[in-house]
Amino acid sequence: MVFRASCRNSTRCRRTPLCIAVSDDGETWRHELTLENSPVSQYSYPAIIQGRDGKVHCVYTWRRQRVAYKQIDL
């Protein structure tokens, strides 16, 4: 799962940091890594898929300027 970790107790959420969490059962999740974390930037609209090779491919809007792509080997 890709998520913004800053929206726990606020009505106005920052769009950073952008993180990946992993689950074996869909009930419990562990934070795996932070993709982006800048206090002056925004990262939004993430999409994620796992390829046949087991690698995770993630795309998201980077600072409202372009689409970013990250390949992660979990």
PDB file as gemmi writes it, atoms N, CA and C in Angstrom:
CRYST1    1.000    1.000    1.000  90.00  90.00  90.00 P 1                      
ATOM      1  N   MET A   1       0.844  -1.151   0.000  1.00  0.00           N  
ATOM      2  CA  MET A   1       0.000   0.000   0.000  1.00  0.00           C  
ATOM      3  C   MET A   1       0.901   1.228   0.000  1.00  0.00           C  
ATOM      4  N   VAL A   2       0.528   2.238  -0.763  1.00  0.00           N  
ATOM      5  CA  VAL A   2       1.219   3.526  -0.747  1.00  0.00           C  
ATOM      6  C   VAL A   2       0.293   4.510  -0.053  1.00  0.00           C  
ATOM      7  N   PHE A   3       0.833   5.302   0.866  1.00  0.00           N  
ATOM      8  CA  PHE A   3      -0.020   6.213   1.631  1.00  0.00           C  
ATOM      9  C   PHE A   3       0.766   7.436   2.083  1.00  0.00           C  
ATOM     10  N   ARG A   4       0.021   8.473   2.460  1.00  0.00           N  
ATOM     11  CA  ARG A   4       0.615   9.669   3.063  1.00  0.00           C  
ATOM     12  C   ARG A   4       0.504   9.512   4.565  1.00  0.00           C  
ATOM     13  N   ALA A   5       1.602   9.546   5.239  1.00  0.00           N  
ATOM     14  CA  ALA A   5       1.623   9.259   6.677  1.00  0.00           C  
ATOM     15  C   ALA A   5       1.234  10.447   7.545  1.00  0.00           C  
ATOM     16  N   SER A   6       0.876  11.572   6.975  1.00  0.00           N  
ATOM     17  CA  SER A   6       0.628  12.775   7.776  1.00  0.00           C  
ATOM     18  C   SER A   6      -0.843  13.024   8.080  1.00  0.00           C  
ATOM     19  N   CYS A   7      -1.758  12.166   7.684  1.00  0.00           N  
ATOM     20  CA  CYS A   7      -3.193  12.446   7.797  1.00  0.00           C  
ATOM     21  C   CYS A   7      -3.879  11.725   8.942  1.00  0.00           C  
ATOM     22  N   ARG A   8      -3.229  11.522  10.018  1.00  0.00           N  
ATOM     23  CA  ARG A   8      -3.839  10.749  11.106  1.00  0.00           C  
ATOM     24  C   ARG A   8      -4.857  11.549  11.913  1.00  0.00           C  
ATOM     25  N   ASN A   9      -4.539  12.776  12.318  1.00  0.00           N  
ATOM     26  CA  ASN A   9      -5.418  13.524  13.222  1.00  0.00           C  
ATOM     27  C   ASN A   9      -5.663  14.954  12.751  1.00  0.00           C  
ATOM     28  N   SER A  10      -5.719  15.168  11.476  1.00  0.00           N  
ATOM     29  CA  SER A  10      -5.840  16.529  10.980  1.00  0.00           C  
ATOM     30  C   SER A  10      -6.895  16.598   9.884  1.00  0.00           C  
ATOM     31  N   THR A  11      -7.617  17.706   9.824  1.00  0.00           N  
ATOM     32  CA  THR A  11      -8.564  17.900   8.739  1.00  0.00           C  
ATOM     33  C   THR A  11      -7.851  18.436   7.507  1.00  0.00           C  
ATOM     34  N   ARG A  12      -6.697  19.059   7.698  1.00  0.00           N  
ATOM     35  CA  ARG A  12      -5.881  19.541   6.575  1.00  0.00           C  
ATOM     36  C   ARG A  12      -4.615  18.701   6.525  1.00  0.00           C  
ATOM     37  N   CYS A  13      -4.518  17.891   5.516  1.00  0.00           N  
ATOM     38  CA  CYS A  13      -3.387  16.966   5.418  1.00  0.00           C  
ATOM     39  C   CYS A  13      -2.328  17.496   4.462  1.00  0.00           C  
ATOM     40  N   ARG A  14      -1.088  17.345   4.879  1.00  0.00           N  
ATOM     41  CA  ARG A  14       0.022  17.619   3.974  1.00  0.00           C  
ATOM     42  C   ARG A  14       0.153  16.423   3.040  1.00  0.00           C  
ATOM     43  N   ARG A  15       0.720  16.625   1.900  1.00  0.00           N  
ATOM     44  CA  ARG A  15       0.900  15.534   0.943  1.00  0.00           C  
ATOM     45  C   ARG A  15       2.333  15.027   0.974  1.00  0.00           C  
ATOM     46  N   THR A  16       2.834  14.896   2.160  1.00  0.00           N  
ATOM     47  CA  THR A  16       4.160  14.339   2.389  1.00  0.00           C  
ATOM     48  C   THR A  16       4.222  13.852   3.822  1.00  0.00           C  
ATOM     49  N   PRO A  17       4.911  12.833   4.188  1.00  0.00           N  
ATOM     50  CA  PRO A  17       5.705  11.949   3.339  1.00  0.00           C  
ATOM     51  C   PRO A  17       4.833  10.935   2.604  1.00  0.00           C  
ATOM     52  N   LEU A  18       5.397  10.376   1.550  1.00  0.00           N  
ATOM     53  CA  LEU A  18       4.746   9.311   0.799  1.00  0.00           C  
ATOM     54  C   LEU A  18       5.458   8.009   1.147  1.00  0.00           C  
ATOM     55  N   CYS A  19       4.715   7.050   1.680  1.00  0.00           N  
ATOM     56  CA  CYS A  19       5.314   5.829   2.242  1.00  0.00           C  
ATOM     57  C   CYS A  19       4.714   4.573   1.626  1.00  0.00           C  
ATOM     58  N   ILE A  20       5.434   3.474   1.797  1.00  0.00           N  
ATOM     59  CA  ILE A  20       4.947   2.156   1.398  1.00  0.00           C  
ATOM     60  C   ILE A  20       4.849   1.288   2.640  1.00  0.00           C  
ATOM     61  N   ALA A  21       3.723   0.590   2.770  1.00  0.00           N  
ATOM     62  CA  ALA A  21       3.533  -0.382   3.849  1.00  0.00           C  
ATOM     63  C   ALA A  21       3.239  -1.740   3.215  1.00  0.00           C  
ATOM     64  N   VAL A  22       3.599  -2.797   3.925  1.00  0.00           N  
ATOM     65  CA  VAL A  22       3.438  -4.162   3.419  1.00  0.00           C  
ATOM     66  C   VAL A  22       2.626  -4.976   4.418  1.00  0.00           C  
ATOM     67  N   SER A  23       1.779  -5.866   3.890  1.00  0.00           N  
ATOM     68  CA  SER A  23       0.967  -6.738   4.738  1.00  0.00           C  
ATOM     69  C   SER A  23       0.962  -8.150   4.167  1.00  0.00           C  
ATOM     70  N   ASP A  24       0.965  -9.127   5.048  1.00  0.00           N  
ATOM     71  CA  ASP A  24       0.817 -10.517   4.621  1.00  0.00           C  
ATOM     72  C   ASP A  24      -0.649 -10.951   4.614  1.00  0.00           C  
ATOM     73  N   ASP A  25      -1.462 -10.325   5.479  1.00  0.00           N  
ATOM     74  CA  ASP A  25      -2.837 -10.775   5.649  1.00  0.00           C  
ATOM     75  C   ASP A  25      -3.893  -9.698   5.392  1.00  0.00           C  
ATOM     76  N   GLY A  26      -3.480  -8.461   5.165  1.00  0.00           N  
ATOM     77  CA  GLY A  26      -4.428  -7.375   4.951  1.00  0.00           C  
ATOM     78  C   GLY A  26      -4.998  -6.788   6.227  1.00  0.00           C  
ATOM     79  N   GLU A  27      -4.641  -7.345   7.376  1.00  0.00           N  
ATOM     80  CA  GLU A  27      -5.122  -6.836   8.661  1.00  0.00           C  
ATOM     81  C   GLU A  27      -4.045  -6.068   9.414  1.00  0.00           C  
ATOM     82  N   THR A  28      -2.827  -6.525   9.342  1.00  0.00           N  
ATOM     83  CA  THR A  28      -1.713  -5.825   9.992  1.00  0.00           C  
ATOM     84  C   THR A  28      -0.734  -5.369   8.918  1.00  0.00           C  
ATOM     85  N   TRP A  29      -0.190  -4.166   9.131  1.00  0.00           N  
ATOM     86  CA  TRP A  29       0.700  -3.554   8.147  1.00  0.00           C  
ATOM     87  C   TRP A  29       1.981  -3.110   8.828  1.00  0.00           C  
ATOM     88  N   ARG A  30       3.084  -3.196   8.103  1.00  0.00           N  
ATOM     89  CA  ARG A  30       4.347  -2.673   8.614  1.00  0.00           C  
ATOM     90  C   ARG A  30       4.896  -1.657   7.617  1.00  0.00           C  
ATOM     91  N   HIS A  31       5.436  -0.574   8.151  1.00  0.00           N  
ATOM     92  CA  HIS A  31       6.053   0.450   7.318  1.00  0.00           C  
ATOM     93  C   HIS A  31       7.318  -0.134   6.710  1.00  0.00           C  
ATOM     94  N   GLU A  32       7.411  -0.098   5.409  1.00  0.00           N  
ATOM     95  CA  GLU A  32       8.559  -0.679   4.721  1.00  0.00           C  
ATOM     96  C   GLU A  32       9.585   0.382   4.338  1.00  0.00           C  
ATOM     97  N   LEU A  33       9.125   1.470   3.716  1.00  0.00           N  
ATOM     98  CA  LEU A  33      10.055   2.529   3.338  1.00  0.00           C  
ATOM     99  C   LEU A  33       9.312   3.809   3.031  1.00  0.00           C  
ATOM    100  N   THR A  34      10.049   4.910   3.027  1.00  0.00           N  
ATOM    101  CA  THR A  34       9.520   6.219   2.666  1.00  0.00           C  
ATOM    102  C   THR A  34      10.015   6.548   1.267  1.00  0.00           C  
ATOM    103  N   LEU A  35       9.089   6.784   0.338  1.00  0.00           N  
ATOM    104  CA  LEU A  35       9.460   7.109  -1.037  1.00  0.00           C  
ATOM    105  C   LEU A  35       9.919   8.552  -1.168  1.00  0.00           C  
ATOM    106  N   GLU A  36       9.166   9.470  -0.574  1.00  0.00           N  
ATOM    107  CA  GLU A  36       9.473  10.902  -0.646  1.00  0.00           C  
ATOM    108  C   GLU A  36       9.130  11.531   0.692  1.00  0.00           C  
ATOM    109  N   ASN A  37       9.931  12.533   1.079  1.00  0.00           N  
ATOM    110  CA  ASN A  37       9.659  13.226   2.335  1.00  0.00           C  
ATOM    111  C   ASN A  37      10.326  14.590   2.319  1.00  0.00           C  
ATOM    112  N   SER A  38       9.598  15.585   1.862  1.00  0.00           N  
ATOM    113  CA  SER A  38      10.087  16.955   1.856  1.00  0.00           C  
ATOM    114  C   SER A  38       8.994  17.849   2.433  1.00  0.00           C  
ATOM    115  N   PRO A  39       9.306  18.668   3.431  1.00  0.00           N  
ATOM    116  CA  PRO A  39       8.277  19.503   4.055  1.00  0.00           C  
ATOM    117  C   PRO A  39       7.712  20.584   3.132  1.00  0.00           C  
ATOM    118  N   VAL A  40       8.381  20.876   2.028  1.00  0.00           N  
ATOM    119  CA  VAL A  40       7.908  21.928   1.125  1.00  0.00           C  
ATOM    120  C   VAL A  40       7.324  21.370  -0.170  1.00  0.00           C  
ATOM    121  N   SER A  41       7.190  20.062  -0.273  1.00  0.00           N  
ATOM    122  CA  SER A  41       6.720  19.448  -1.513  1.00  0.00           C  
ATOM    123  C   SER A  41       5.429  18.675  -1.305  1.00  0.00           C  
ATOM    124  N   GLN A  42       4.828  18.282  -2.428  1.00  0.00           N  
ATOM    125  CA  GLN A  42       3.609  17.489  -2.391  1.00  0.00           C  
ATOM    126  C   GLN A  42       3.765  16.272  -3.288  1.00  0.00           C  
ATOM    127  N   TYR A  43       3.286  15.142  -2.806  1.00  0.00           N  
ATOM    128  CA  TYR A  43       3.315  13.890  -3.554  1.00  0.00           C  
ATOM    129  C   TYR A  43       1.916  13.300  -3.454  1.00  0.00           C  
ATOM    130  N   SER A  44       1.301  13.027  -4.588  1.00  0.00           N  
ATOM    131  CA  SER A  44      -0.108  12.643  -4.549  1.00  0.00           C  
ATOM    132  C   SER A  44      -0.454  11.629  -5.633  1.00  0.00           C  
ATOM    133  N   TYR A  45      -1.670  11.118  -5.552  1.00  0.00           N  
ATOM    134  CA  TYR A  45      -2.269  10.189  -6.508  1.00  0.00           C  
ATOM    135  C   TYR A  45      -1.384   8.975  -6.792  1.00  0.00           C  
ATOM    136  N   PRO A  46      -0.941   8.272  -5.765  1.00  0.00           N  
ATOM    137  CA  PRO A  46      -0.083   7.111  -6.003  1.00  0.00           C  
ATOM    138  C   PRO A  46      -0.862   5.916  -6.563  1.00  0.00           C  
ATOM    139  N   ALA A  47      -0.173   5.149  -7.381  1.00  0.00           N  
ATOM    140  CA  ALA A  47      -0.686   3.867  -7.883  1.00  0.00           C  
ATOM    141  C   ALA A  47       0.453   2.865  -7.784  1.00  0.00           C  
ATOM    142  N   ILE A  48       0.116   1.618  -7.473  1.00  0.00           N  
ATOM    143  CA  ILE A  48       1.144   0.618  -7.223  1.00  0.00           C  
ATOM    144  C   ILE A  48       0.712  -0.726  -7.799  1.00  0.00           C  
ATOM    145  N   ILE A  49       1.690  -1.479  -8.294  1.00  0.00           N  
ATOM    146  CA  ILE A  49       1.438  -2.826  -8.808  1.00  0.00           C  
ATOM    147  C   ILE A  49       2.695  -3.659  -8.572  1.00  0.00           C  
ATOM    148  N   GLN A  50       2.496  -4.945  -8.358  1.00  0.00           N  
ATOM    149  CA  GLN A  50       3.634  -5.851  -8.207  1.00  0.00           C  
ATOM    150  C   GLN A  50       3.769  -6.670  -9.480  1.00  0.00           C  
ATOM    151  N   GLY A  51       4.976  -6.675 -10.051  1.00  0.00           N  
ATOM    152  CA  GLY A  51       5.230  -7.412 -11.280  1.00  0.00           C  
ATOM    153  C   GLY A  51       5.456  -8.893 -11.029  1.00  0.00           C  
ATOM    154  N   ARG A  52       5.534  -9.636 -12.103  1.00  0.00           N  
ATOM    155  CA  ARG A  52       5.772 -11.084 -12.004  1.00  0.00           C  
ATOM    156  C   ARG A  52       7.103 -11.405 -11.347  1.00  0.00           C  
ATOM    157  N   ASP A  53       8.049 -10.488 -11.474  1.00  0.00           N  
ATOM    158  CA  ASP A  53       9.374 -10.693 -10.885  1.00  0.00           C  
ATOM    159  C   ASP A  53       9.416 -10.367  -9.395  1.00  0.00           C  
ATOM    160  N   GLY A  54       8.276  -9.941  -8.826  1.00  0.00           N  
ATOM    161  CA  GLY A  54       8.205  -9.615  -7.406  1.00  0.00           C  
ATOM    162  C   GLY A  54       8.509  -8.166  -7.087  1.00  0.00           C  
ATOM    163  N   LYS A  55       9.001  -7.412  -8.063  1.00  0.00           N  
ATOM    164  CA  LYS A  55       9.303  -6.000  -7.823  1.00  0.00           C  
ATOM    165  C   LYS A  55       8.017  -5.184  -7.812  1.00  0.00           C  
ATOM    166  N   VAL A  56       8.022  -4.140  -7.007  1.00  0.00           N  
ATOM    167  CA  VAL A  56       6.876  -3.251  -6.879  1.00  0.00           C  
ATOM    168  C   VAL A  56       7.140  -2.011  -7.721  1.00  0.00           C  
ATOM    169  N   HIS A  57       6.151  -1.632  -8.525  1.00  0.00           N  
ATOM    170  CA  HIS A  57       6.260  -0.463  -9.393  1.00  0.00           C  
ATOM    171  C   HIS A  57       5.253   0.572  -8.902  1.00  0.00           C  
ATOM    172  N   CYS A  58       5.726   1.788  -8.680  1.00  0.00           N  
ATOM    173  CA  CYS A  58       4.884   2.848  -8.123  1.00  0.00           C  
ATOM    174  C   CYS A  58       5.009   4.108  -8.972  1.00  0.00           C  
ATOM    175  N   VAL A  59       3.885   4.718  -9.299  1.00  0.00           N  
ATOM    176  CA  VAL A  59       3.860   6.017  -9.962  1.00  0.00           C  
ATOM    177  C   VAL A  59       3.036   6.970  -9.109  1.00  0.00           C  
ATOM    178  N   TYR A  60       3.386   8.248  -9.142  1.00  0.00           N  
ATOM    179  CA  TYR A  60       2.674   9.259  -8.366  1.00  0.00           C  
ATOM    180  C   TYR A  60       3.012  10.637  -8.908  1.00  0.00           C  
ATOM    181  N   THR A  61       2.199  11.624  -8.533  1.00  0.00           N  
ATOM    182  CA  THR A  61       2.473  13.000  -8.927  1.00  0.00           C  
ATOM    183  C   THR A  61       3.564  13.562  -8.030  1.00  0.00           C  
ATOM    184  N   TRP A  62       4.606  14.102  -8.644  1.00  0.00           N  
ATOM    185  CA  TRP A  62       5.765  14.633  -7.934  1.00  0.00           C  
ATOM    186  C   TRP A  62       5.723  16.159  -7.955  1.00  0.00           C  
ATOM    187  N   ARG A  63       5.493  16.746  -6.790  1.00  0.00           N  
ATOM    188  CA  ARG A  63       5.501  18.204  -6.606  1.00  0.00           C  
ATOM    189  C   ARG A  63       4.572  18.951  -7.569  1.00  0.00           C  
ATOM    190  N   ARG A  64       3.505  18.286  -7.980  1.00  0.00           N  
ATOM    191  CA  ARG A  64       2.536  18.877  -8.925  1.00  0.00           C  
ATOM    192  C   ARG A  64       3.188  19.291 -10.237  1.00  0.00           C  
ATOM    193  N   GLN A  65       4.320  18.691 -10.570  1.00  0.00           N  
ATOM    194  CA  GLN A  65       5.051  19.076 -11.773  1.00  0.00           C  
ATOM    195  C   GLN A  65       5.143  17.959 -12.805  1.00  0.00           C  
ATOM    196  N   ARG A  66       5.248  16.714 -12.339  1.00  0.00           N  
ATOM    197  CA  ARG A  66       5.427  15.610 -13.272  1.00  0.00           C  
ATOM    198  C   ARG A  66       5.008  14.304 -12.602  1.00  0.00           C  
ATOM    199  N   VAL A  67       5.032  13.249 -13.378  1.00  0.00           N  
ATOM    200  CA  VAL A  67       4.760  11.918 -12.847  1.00  0.00           C  
ATOM    201  C   VAL A  67       6.098  11.271 -12.508  1.00  0.00           C  
ATOM    202  N   ALA A  68       6.203  10.731 -11.309  1.00  0.00           N  
ATOM    203  CA  ALA A  68       7.419  10.042 -10.874  1.00  0.00           C  
ATOM    204  C   ALA A  68       7.186   8.538 -10.903  1.00  0.00           C  
ATOM    205  N   TYR A  69       8.255   7.800 -11.145  1.00  0.00           N  
ATOM    206  CA  TYR A  69       8.203   6.334 -11.162  1.00  0.00           C  
ATOM    207  C   TYR A  69       9.314   5.798 -10.272  1.00  0.00           C  
ATOM    208  N   LYS A  70       8.966   4.857  -9.418  1.00  0.00           N  
ATOM    209  CA  LYS A  70       9.957   4.183  -8.568  1.00  0.00           C  
ATOM    210  C   LYS A  70       9.737   2.684  -8.693  1.00  0.00           C  
ATOM    211  N   GLN A  71      10.837   1.962  -8.801  1.00  0.00           N  
ATOM    212  CA  GLN A  71      10.808   0.497  -8.780  1.00  0.00           C  
ATOM    213  C   GLN A  71      11.446   0.049  -7.484  1.00  0.00           C  
ATOM    214  N   ILE A  72      10.732  -0.783  -6.734  1.00  0.00           N  
ATOM    215  CA  ILE A  72      11.189  -1.190  -5.406  1.00  0.00           C  
ATOM    216  C   ILE A  72      11.294  -2.705  -5.366  1.00  0.00           C  
ATOM    217  N   ASP A  73      12.398  -3.185  -4.857  1.00  0.00           N  
ATOM    218  CA  ASP A  73      12.597  -4.622  -4.689  1.00  0.00           C  
ATOM    219  C   ASP A  73      12.383  -4.944  -3.220  1.00  0.00           C  
ATOM    220  N   LEU A  74      11.181  -5.419  -2.879  1.00  0.00           N  
ATOM    221  CA  LEU A  74      10.880  -5.737  -1.489  1.00  0.00           C  
ATOM    222  C   LEU A  74      11.341  -7.127  -1.232  1.00  0.00           C  
TER     223      LEU A  74                                                      
END                                                                             
